[in-house]
Amino acid sequence: MSYLQKQFPILDTKCLAKDIHELVVSCPEIASQAIAGQFVNIRTSHTLRRPISICGIDAEKGTIRLVVKAQGKGTDEICRMRPGDTIDLLGPLGNGFDVKNSNLKAVVVGGGIGAAPMYGVASVYGKNCAAILGFRDSADVILEKDFQALGCELLICTDNGTRGFHGFTTQMLENYLKENHVDIIHTCGPKPMMKGVKDIAEKYGVRCQISMDERMACGIGACLGCACKTKKEDGSSTYSHVCKHGPVFEAQQLDFD
Amino acid sequence: MADMQVNLAGVSFKNPVITASGCFGFGREFAKLYPLEKLGGISLKGMTLHERLGNPPPRIAETPSGMLNSVGLQNPGVEAFIENDLPWLKEQNTVLIANIAGSCVEDYCEMAQRISETDVDMIELNISCPNVKQGGVAFGTSPEGAASVVREVRKHAKKPLIVKLSPNVADIAAIAKAVEAEGADAVSLINTLLGMRIDIKTRRPILRNNTGGLSGPAVFPVAVRMVWQAANAVNIPVIGLGGIEKAEDAIEMMMAGASAVQVGAAMFYDPYAPVKIAEGIEQWMNDNGVKNISEIVGTVKPW
């Protein structure tokens, strides 16, 4: 695994929903080696870089897509970037999802902005994939056409019932597992959702990989800031680091307390 | 040709830029970006006698021009370091400084003894970690406490001994003098300043440890002032750190009295910061006709 830090040109930007923006960045060195689920650490005018999951990877064009939610000073700044600007990326960082076997029957579960890294995963599986995406409201739905274009089965859920299934992704996942054979689940979203996905995957005996988020500094495993409680093989607890040991973990490694 | 070389307590550094403890791990992650031989030295991640898991997350909070951390000395323990990391580090052609912490004087002494048996070049005694209960800072906040631990460790440390000082004190000069009197070969300062942030929605501190250490450009003026006060009080070399992000900052710190500098939080936004700072110092020396970097140490002309 290797990473680099450089300024890269932004080719395109687009507003996907309120406060959610997409950036297409030309970065062949990153695109050529990135794996779905890895992230880049983006420099802003603030002290700490902002870790953002890679949404889509186009190795041929040498581009990556980043989908960013403006939820503070740093991410606001990233969302204001426009084509022609350059962006300072450190990446690709962390361990991506295990998508080596695209013949498996996969389910991706994305909550809110967590739908973005799920797109990269779904694009590996294509038709072999069901995507369960959850949002608060119909106005928050993102990447719908992108998932449809992959040919995967798209199941949208909203908390208020304004689009698709009225309820949580976890309910939809359980319904899906009752009726379908699934080899692997990949998920990213709010912690309570991911904990729910983990519990359901365990109940149905399906392998599950979870992408974690934590307040981060260096992004490469040197500062030990982004600790996350995990279980060792002997069952004892330890702290792993989201940037280096994750952000993707096997569900059984994680200790949600 | 500018001479960047500095000598601290008999150890020669090819340039005065050292990476600060806790910000650079054991170097492997940054070695993927540039060869570590570009660095004057590495102050290694703070170590304890036995493995420590560190504090629960969140451990990081951003602040205006800086950050808080409450990592809590997570480290694999000194023996694991000697076995797994030191052989690789010895091949990197830079000065190695082992930063050691303990919860009692005996731990510090045992650490110093063990490190003295290895190829590490220097020891940095951490009596200033603010994130660990009984984790050193108890010794570092009074001249008597600091003197008591240095007195004992000195008997076991066969390597040049740097004492890393806390800024969370009333009189930094008195502490610097106290450790010099007990045989410290150098002092490094400042460690982080104790700080706190609160999420006003949840009314919870952002850090799970409630408080943490403040670093980054925000602390730079405090560090310059304390380095100046300490350098005026002692005859041993002072290593200046706290918020240095560019060559001009390093030069300012050296004019305040630092013989060398350490770079920490700046590496989180610019991983190349220490390399760029070393190059910038050299450029500045050439532009200003400074032949030897040691010429500028302590040359501030106070009013």
Interface residues (C-beta under 8 A of the other chain):
Chain A: S2 Y3 L4 Q5 R43 H46 T47 L48 R49 G74 L90 E214 R215 M216 A217 C218 G219 I220 G221 A222 C223 L224 G225 C226 A227 C228 K229 S237 T238 Y239 K244
Chain B: G22 C23 F24 G25 E29 F30 K32 L33 K45 L53 G54 N55 P56 P57 P58 R59 I60 A61 E62 T63 S65 G66 M67 N69 V71 Q74 I206 G216 P217 A265 M267 F268 Y269 D270 P271 Y272
